[in-house]
Amino acid sequence: METLRAVEQRVLWLATSVIDHANRVRPNPSGLKVGGHQASSASMTSIMTALWFHELRRQDRVSVKPHASPVLHAINYLLGELDEQHLTTLRSFGGLQSYPSRQKDPDPVDYSTGSVGIGATAPIWGALARRYVNGRFATGGSGRQYSLLGDAELDEGACWEAVLDPAVTDLGEIVWIIDFNRQSLDRVVPNISATRLQGMFDAAGWQVITVKYGRLLEELFARPGGDALRARIDAMTNPEYQRLLRCTAGQLRERLPGTGPESEQTARLLAGLDDETVVSLLRNLGGHDLGALIDAYSLIDDTRPTAVFAYTVKGHGLPTAGHPQNHSALLTGEQMQQLAARTGTDPDTPWTRFPPGSAEAGLCERAARRLSRQDPPPQQPPPLPRDFGRTPSGKGSTQQALGRALLDLTRQAPQAAGHVVTVCPDVASTTNLGGWLNKVGTWSPTQRRDWFADDAETILHWREQPGGQHIELGIAETNLVGLLGELGATWSRWGTPLLPIGVVYDPFVGRALEPWSFGMYAGGQSILVGTPSGVSLAPEGGAHQSVTTPSIGLEQPGCTAYEPAFALDTEWCLLAGLANLGKPDGHSTYLRLSTRPVDQTLAAVPTDPAARERRRRQSTAGGYLLRRHDNPSLTIAAMGAMITEALHAADRLDELGTGTDVVCITSPDLLFRALRARQGLHDGPDWILDQTFPHQRARPMVTVLDGHPHTLAFLAAIHHVPSRTLGVTGFGQSGNLHDVHHHHGIDTDSILTAALDLTLTTPAN
């Protein structure tokens, strides 16, 4: 235990010094605050030391709270997983990141964190993804999934959405260790209640372990007057407790007994203690007692999720301990000298490791051997077709095309289809996944009986089994995309690539965006399908009509966004998206689909194989010239569900003598990248611009989509032509399709009017 305490003190020193160097030592010509979180790191030092140097096994994974990243780097340094040169690079360009990052940090990081609540829940979805991989491919291994989080992080709804999801109840490998320091960024939280929070975890079926007091306090509680001392501390408000942490021994002897009937007993107990003990007793919480922490870890039973409440003092071991404004406080040079003396280090050589042959070095070496792991090399995803060879006819929607394409995949590429996993929040039937679900079954850790299997009126069958390929969660989009991100990271965690597809109502993509974006930042590759979308879902009204999602798709890093108009475009774009999953250079895809029926013959798909392949390449690269006039005066660029109105407007304009080209946009995202590449602002091809918007056919342009008009406004910049941009800028209305489109100015008449205004207005006007 003494050796472990010495390691703990060295971890505290290193974590504090990493931040100190970034702020006080490293040159900072700009004068901008570098920052760091010495107090938040100190709060976690004991918890993490006991975990890494005693409890963890190589198969375990840990998500570290964002503000404790210097502690993680300090531990990795002592384990030999981080070179000394990196310790001076915190928050510098290309250096150690502000918060743990799987993709950007040079040392091992199991989960990227930084967005409060998202990193805490990621191990839940990582555990579910690992179980899925084990059930399907027997390659996921085992191990606990730890989350280290601050108590203020429990304010985030994402935490409770995850805790309460029925799919989480049986995940015994989940362990949350809560740094219960009762402080947030700005203040001491006055009304935070461990009892209430513990009851919420208990009600959700979690095991709850509390590590409140350390050995010193437990020993004092056993003395005469100890019961009174415990009762006084237990009843104390958080602000009063924190204020007492800043008191001298004399002040504590006066204030700590309080004014209750048992105050005299507490005073007598304190009178028998020396000043050093009086000052240290309130700091002697379970979250800083290595023995108490190890005992708590030994109680985890692995039969259900576990929440460990570890009481701590924010800034423990630092001069700023317990101060309500210590969140971003930095130690002075003099205080760093004092810390060095107390932790037995030399501030002139701050990065010195333990001497070879010492007990501490031996402990670090043993922990390094115990935790060393070689992640399996990523397997290549199964080959995927680029085209099923079918040409849809009749009327149909892009949402319907999604379900058909998944079934076609099971027939034409069964090996690839076996790696597909779909996820949705209780909307499988309403997003056209019913046929796929009936075909592949629903995933469950164990076989469950389908009590409606013999019911002739039941169309959607929930065959729950370990070999199923659909995961149904409760109605919480945050959970959906959290799981989606972890399913999309199995290629890097366990070497087994999955092809995950999440389906959510498009109006709620905004709700799901942050955790999905964070999943991509952490290396998760997936396809998110937003359907149904837009005001074309006319009878549903404004609550279910998405407006900003096309713009979101264009702007989201790590993702390619498509909004196809036709069923065949949907198939091609889906296959292109699947082909980009499960590999080191892969990326995610966002498909925005519609329930609006469209005449599929309007796609005018070429019958010649080479011409068809050319169309496919254009479709998956961003768009294609759908209708070519012999002598055009105008271009209409339309996306998604508005292609019908665009073609009808073009017919009427032709009759009025205004020859019109019609461009079908499938991905403004890819077209914008191509334009930036042409301007020298982006690496990538720009050939699609020449084929979709040939220079010789540059004409005034009308753009139209079922979404915000600025999404396509940049298209006019390709050839610097005059333009009118049509789209949806207000909340939707209930009604029939024509009335709703007319209300927003995206119907055929509105397109025609905009075109005439554009072509008949003289430059002077």
N, C-alpha and C positions, 0 to 999 in steps of 0.2 A: 504493500500500500504506500509506503514511503517513496518507493521508486515511481509509482504511478503519480504521486503528488508532485514529484520533481518534474516529470514529463508535463503534467498539467501546467505548472508554472512556466515552463519553457514555451509551451503553446501560447499561453497568455502573452508572454513577452514578444514572441514572433508576430502574432496577429496584431498587437498594438504597434510594433515597430514597422510593419509593412505599411500601415496607415500613416504613421508618423513620417516615414521617409517620403511618402507621396506628397505630403503637405508641407513639411518643414525643411526637408533636405534637398529634394529634387528641384532643379531650377524650374521656375514657373514664369516665363516672360509675360504671359498674358495677364497674370494677376487674378485670374478667375479661380474661384474656390474649387479645389480638387475633391475634398470630402472623404468620407469613409465613416465607419461606425464603430469606434473603439468601445463604447459602452455596450452596444448590442452584441458585439463579439465576445466581450468579457462575460456577458450573461450566459453565453452558451459554452464557454470553455470547458467547464467540468463535465457537462452532459456529453459533449463530443469526445473528450478525452476518455471517459469511461466506456463510451460506445466503441471507438476505434481500437483502443489499446487493450480492451478486455472482451467485448461482447461480439463484435461483428465477425462474420464468416465471409469467405470470398464470394459466395453465391448471393449474399445480401446486397441490397441497393439502398441508397440514402438520398433523400431530397433535403438539402440544407437551406434553412431560411435565408433570404437574400442578404440581410445585413450581417450575417455571420460568415460570409465568403472568406475573409482573411483567416478565420480559424481553420477552414477547410484547407486553404493553401499552406498554412503552417503545419498542419498534420501531414499533408502530402509531402512537404519538404522533409520532415523528420522520418517519413517512411521511404525516402529516396525516390519519390515519384515526381519531384519538381526540382529543377536545377536552381542553384542559388541566384543566378542572373535574373530570374523572373521576380524575385522578392522585391526588387526595386522598381517594378513596372506597374504597380497597381494603378488602374485608371489612366494609364498612358496609352498612346496609340499603338495597337498591336500587343499590348501587355495584358496583365491579369485584368479580367473584366470586373466591373463594379459588382456584379452578382454572378453566382455560379452559372457557367455556360458550357454545355456539352460540346458545342461546335467551336467556340472561340478560345476557351482557356487551354493552356498547354498541359495541365495536369488532369488526372481522372476526375470527371464530374458525372455522376449518374443521372441527375435530373437538372435541367435548366430551371432556375427560379428567378424571381424579380418582380413578377406581376403578383401582387398579394393575393393569396388564396389559390392561385392556379398551380404554383409549385407544390403547395401542400397537398392538393388532390391528385397530382400526377401519379404518385405511386399506387393509388387505388386503381387507376386505369392501367397502369403498368402491370399490376398483379393480374387484372382481368385479361389483359393481352397475353401475358405469359401462360395463363391457364388455357386460353384459347389455342395458342401455339402447341401446348402440350397435348391437348385433346385431339387436335387435327394432325399434328406432325411429330409429336413426342420429342420435341427439341428444345423446349423452354426451360428445362431444369427446375430448380426450386430456390428457396431463399425468401427471407423476410423483405418487405418493402417498407422502409422507414420514412416518415416525414418529420422533420424538425421544424417547428413553427412557433412563432410568437403568439402570445395570448390575444393580442389585438388583431391578429390575422383571422381569428374566429368571428370577427365582425362581418367578414365577407360571406355573402349568401352562397357562393360557390362551394364553400366548405360543407354547409349543411345540406345543400342539394345532393352532394356526393355521399355524405354520411347516411342519408335517409333513403338512398336508392335501394330497392329490393335486391338488386344484383350484388350488393356489397356485403350483405349479411353474413355470407359464408366464407368471406376472404380472411381467414385466420392469419395469413402472413402480413396483414396490414398492421403497422404500429405507428401511431402518432405520438411524438414526445413534445409536449407543449411547454415552452419556456414561459412559465407563469410569473412574469416580473411586474405585472400590474401597471405597466407604463405603456403609453403609446408614443407617437412621435413628439407630441407637444406637451404632454402632461401626465400626471398620475391619473389613472382612470378611477373615478370615485366610486362607481357602483358595480364594477366587474365582480361577478360572483362565481367562484369556483364550484360551489355546491349546485348552482343552477346549471352551469355548463356540464358538470359531471352527470347530472340527472338527464340531460339531453342525450349524451352519449349512451348512458345506460338504457334509456328508453329505446334507442335505436339498436339495441342488442350488442353493444360493444362492452368489452371488459374495461373497467376503469381502475387504474392504479394511481395512488396519490403519494408523492414523495414531498412531504411538507417541511419536516424539521430534520436537522442534522444531528449527529451524535451528541454534541455539546448540549443542545437544548433538550434532547430526550433524556440525557443524564440529569439535567437540572429539574426537569419535570418530575423526576422520581424522588427529589428531595422534599423535605418539609417546605410548604409554600409553593411547591412546583405546580400543583393543580391550579392555584390562583394565578400563577404566571401564565400557564397555558390558556386559561379562560380569558385572561386579559388580552393576550395576543390574538386569540381566535376572534374575539369580539371587536377588535380594533378596526377602524376604517382604513382603507388603503392610503389615503393622504396622510393620516396621522402616523401610520407605520413608516412611510417613506420619510416623513419629517424626523422621526426618531433616529433614522439611520445617519442623519447629519449631526447628531448631538454628541457632546463630550460625555465622559463617564459621569461627571457631576450632574450634568443636565439629565442624563438618563435615570440616575438614582432619584431625581426629583419628579420626572415626568412619567416614567414607565409604570410605577405602581398605580397611577390613576387615582380616581376618587371613590371607587366603589367600596362595598363592605369588606372586601378581601384585600384591599390595598396594603394594609399593614403586613399581611403575610408576605406579599411580593416584596415590600420594602425590606423586611428582615432577610429574605433570601438574597437580595442584592447586596445587603450590607456585608454578607459573608464572602463576597466575591471581590477579587482584585479588579482594578480599573480596566486592565486589558481584556479580561473576561467579560466585563459588563459591556464594553464597546463592541466586542465581537459576537455576543450571543444573538443579537437580532439579525446578524448577517449569516448565522449558522442555519441556513435553510437547506432542505433536502437536495435541491438542484445544484448545490455546490459541495455536497458531501459524497465523495467518490464511493465510499462503502454503501451508503444508502441508495445511490443510483444503481450500483451493481446488484444489490439485493432486489431492487425494483425490476430490473431487466430480467432477473431470474424467475419472476412471477408470471411472465408472459406465457400464456398457455397455448397459443397457436391454434385454438379451435374457433376463434371468432376475432374480429378486429379489436385492437387494444388502443386505449388512450391513456398515456402516462402524463399526469399533471406534476411537473417538477417545479416547485416554488423556487424562485431565484430573485436576486437583486440585480437590477440593470446597472452595469458598470462594476460588477463585483471584482474586488482586487485592485481597483483604480481609485484615484482621488475623487473622481466624479461619481462614485457609487451612490445610487439612490437619488441623485439630484433630478428634479422633474424636467430640467432642460438639458440633460446630458446626452440626448440622442445623437447630436452631431458635434458635441464638444470634443476638443482635441487637447491632449496633454501638452503642457509646456515643456520646454527643454529641461528645466529643473525637475519637473515631475517625472520625466522619462529617466533621468539619472537616478532618482529615488526608486523607481520601479526596477531598474537594472540591479541596484544593490539588493533589493528585496528578493528578486528572482534568481540571484546568483549569476548574472550575465555581465558582459562587458559592453557598454554602449559604443565603444570604439570599434568593436568587431561584433556587430549585432547578430550576424547570421551563423555564428559558430554552432556546430552540432555538438552532441555529447561526445566526450573523449572515448575513443575505441577501447573496448574492454570494460567500460563502466557498466553498472547495473542498468542505467537508463538507456545506454546505447543497445544493450542486449535486449531490453524490452521492445525498443523500436524495431530491432532486427527481427525478433520473433513475430511481432505484429505484421511487419512487411511480408514475411514468408506466408503467414496465415492468410493474408488478404490478397496476395498476388494472384491475378487471374489473367488469362488470355482469352479475350472474347473470340468466339468462333468467326472465321472469315465469312463475309456475306456471300450467300449463294446467289446466283443469277436468277432473276424471276423467270418463270416459264415463258416461252415465246407466245406472242399474241398476233392474231391476224390483224391486218389493217382495214379489211373490208370483208363483210360476209357475202357480198355478191348479190344481195337481194335489193330490188328497187321497189319501195313501197308505193302503193297506189291508193286511190280513194281519199277519204278525209281522215285525218288523225292528228294528234297533238304530240309535241315533243315529250311530254310526260309519259304518254303511252309508249312512245318509242324506247324510253329507258327500260321499261319492263321487258319488252320484246328483245332488246339487245342483250340483256342479261341471260335470257333463255337461249338465244342463239349462241351465246358464248359457251353454254354447257354442252351444246350439240357439236359445235365446230372446233372448239378448243377446250376440251374437258380438263386438261392438266392445268391450264391457266385459270379456268373457272374454279378449280379446286382451291386456288389461293385467294379468291375473292371472298371478302366478308362484308356484309352490309349491316349497317347500324341505323336505327331510327328511334325517335322518342314517341313511341305509341302511335305512329301514323303510317304503318306499312301499307294498310289497305287503301288509304286515301292518296297515296303517292305511287300507286301502280306497282307495288312490289309483291302483290299477292301471288302471282304465278311463280315468281322466283322463290318466294318463301315456301310455297307448297312443294316446289321441286327439291330444294336443298335442305329444308328443315331449319329449326331454330336451335341455336347453340345453348347448351346448359351443361354445367359441370357433371351432372348425373342424369341418367335416363328418367324422364318423367312421363307418366301416363297421360295420353290425350283422351280425356273423358268425352269429347265430342267426336271422336273418330267414327262412330257409327250413327251420327246424326246426319240424315240426308240433306237437311237444310243448311248445314254448316259448309261454307265455301272456303273460308280461310282456315287452314289446319295448322295448329301449333304443335308440331312434332319436336319436342324438346329433348335433345340428346347431345352427347359430347362431340359428335361428328357434324352437327348442324353448322350452317354458314350465315345465319342471320342472328344478330343480337338485338333484342328489344329492351330498351330502357324505359324508365318513367318519363313523364313529360317535363324534361329539363334539358334545354338545348346545350347548356354549359356542360352537362355530363356527356351528351352525345359527342361533342367535338373534343372533349378531354380524352375520351376513349378512342376516338378517331385518330388523334395524334399519337397515342401510344401504340395502337395497332399499326400505324404507319411507321413506327420506329423499330419494329421487331427485326428488320433486316440488319440493323446495326447493333441491337442488344443481344440477339440470340442467333444471328446468321440466317434466319428464316424470313424471306420476304413475303409480306401479305399485300393484297390489293384491296385496301379498305375503301368502302363507299358509304358515306353518311347522307341520309336524306332528311331534310327538314323543310318546313314551310318557309318559303323565301322571305316573307316579311320578318321572320325571326332570325335571319342570318346576322343581322346587326347584333342581336343578343348573344349569338354564339361566336361573334367575330374575335373577341379578344383571346379567349382560350384557344381557338383554332389557330390564330396567328401565332400565339406563343408556342403551340405545338410544332408549327413549321419552323420557328426559330430554333427549336430544340432538335430538329432533324426528322420530325414526323412527316411522312408523305402520304397524302390521301386525296380522295375526291369528295368534295362537298356538293351535293345537289340541292339547289334551292327551288322548290316547286310546291304548289303553283305560284306564279309570280305576276306582278304588275296589276294594273287596273283592268286587264283583260279578264280577271277573275271578278267580273262586274257585279253579280248579285251579292257577293260577300261584303261589299262596302269597304270603307276606308280602313277599317281595322285589319283587313287581310290583303291589302293592296300595297305591294312594295314599290318604292320610288327610287331610293338611293343605291340599291344593291348593284346595278350595273357599274356605277362609279366606284363602289367598293372593290369590285372585281378587278377593275383597271388599276387600282392603286395598291393592291395588296402584294407585298414582296413574297417571293418564294412560291408563287401561284400563277397559273395561267387560267384566265377566265374566258368562258365561252357562253354565248347565248344563241344557239342554233335556231333556224327558222323551220327547218324540215326534219322529218324523221331520219332520213339518211345522213344529214349533217350531224344529228344527235349521235347516231351510231358511230360515225367516223371520229367525232370529237371525244366520245367516251373511250373508244379504243386507243386514241392518241394519249389521252390522260392516263389510262391504265399502263401504257407502255413507259410512262415516265416515273412509275412508282417502284419502291423497293430496291434502290441502288444508290451508290454514293453521289452520283451527279443528278439524282432525280429531283422532282418537284411536284407540288400539289396542283390540283385543278378544281376550279369552281364552275359548275354547270348551272346556268339559270334556265329553267324550263317552264313551259306554259301548258295550261289545260285547254287553250284555245284551238279548236279544230281548224286545220289548214288543208286545202286541196293539195295533195302531194304531187299532182301532175304539174303544178306551177314550178316545181323545182327544175323541170326540163333537164333531167339527168341524162348526159350523153350515153348512147348505147355502145359506142366504140370503146373497147377496153382501155386504150391509151388515153382517150379523152376523158373517160370516167376517172382514171387515176389522176389526171391533171386536176380535175375538179376536186377530188379528195384532198390532194396536196394543198390546194388553195383554201379549201374549207377549213382544214386544220391549221392553216397559217394565218387566218384572219378574215378571209372573205373572198368573194369572186364576183365577176361581172355577170350578172344573171340574165339581163336583157340588154342587147346591143342594138341601138338604132343606127340606121345608115348615115344620118346627118343630125347628130344630137345637138340640142341647144341647152340641155339641162341634165344634171345627174341627180337621181334620188338614191341616197344611201339609207337603207332600212335594216333594222335588226330584229330578229326574233319574231314575235307574234304580229308585228306590223307589216310583214312582207306582203300580205294580201292587200292591204290598203295602198301600199306603195305601187304595186303592179296595177291595181285598178286606176289609181291616179295617173300612172304613166299612159294607160290606154286612152283615157280622156284627154290628156295633154296632146297625145299624138293626133287625136281627132281635131284638136284646136290648132294644129300646126306647130306645136312645140315638141320636137323630137326629144325623147327622153331615154337615157340609159338608166338601168336600175342595178345597183350594186347590193348584193346580199352580204351584210356584215355578220360574221360569226364570232369574231373576237376583236373588239376595239383595243383590248389589252395588247395583243400581238401586233396590231397595226401601229399602235403608239410606239411600241418598242422599235419597230421597223423605221418609223419616222425619226426617232432619236438616233438610231444607227446611221441613217443617211446624213444626219446633222453632225455626226462625229461625237455624240454624247452617250452612246451605248454600243457595246460589242454585240454583234449579231447580224444576221442577214437582213436585207431590205428588198429582196426580189419581189415580194408579194405586192409591194406598192406599184411596181411597174406593170404587174399583171392585173391588178384590181382597179387601179386608177392610172391607166396609161397617159403619158404626158400629152400625146396628140389628141386625147379625148377630154382634156381638162375643160370643164364648163362650170358655170354657177351651180351650186349644190344645195339641195334640201336634205337634211338628215332627220330621221324620225325613229323613235323607239318608244317602247312602253316602260319608261323610266325617265330619269332626269336628263334633259336635253344636252347638258354640257358634256355628257359622256362621249358623244360623237362630234362635238364642236371642233375638235382639233383636225378633223379630216379635211376641212377647207384649207388648212395650212400646208397640205401636201403640195398643192400647186398654187397656193395663194389666190383662191377664187372667192368671189362673193358667196355668201351662204345665208340660209335660214335654218335654225335648229328647232325642231319640234320635239316635244316630250311632255312629261308629267312633272309639274312643279308644286302641286298642292295635294292635300289629302284627298283620297278617293271618295266616290259616291256610290251608293247602291243603284242599280238600274240594269237595263238590258245593255248588251255590248255596244250597240250603235250610240245610244244616248251617252254612255260613259265616255266612249272615245270622242264623241263630239264635244262633250263638256271640257275635256282636257286639250282639245285642239289637235288630235292625232288621227282623226278619221280621214276618209278619202277627200272630202270637200276641203278640209283644212290643209291637206298636203297640196292639193291643186291650187288653192288660193295663195299659199306661200310661194309656190313655183311661179305663178303668174306675176306676183309682186316682185319676185326676184328678177325674172327675165324681161319684164316690160318696163321696169323702172330705169330711167336713164341715169348715168353716172352722176349727173348734176343734182339729181334728186336723192 
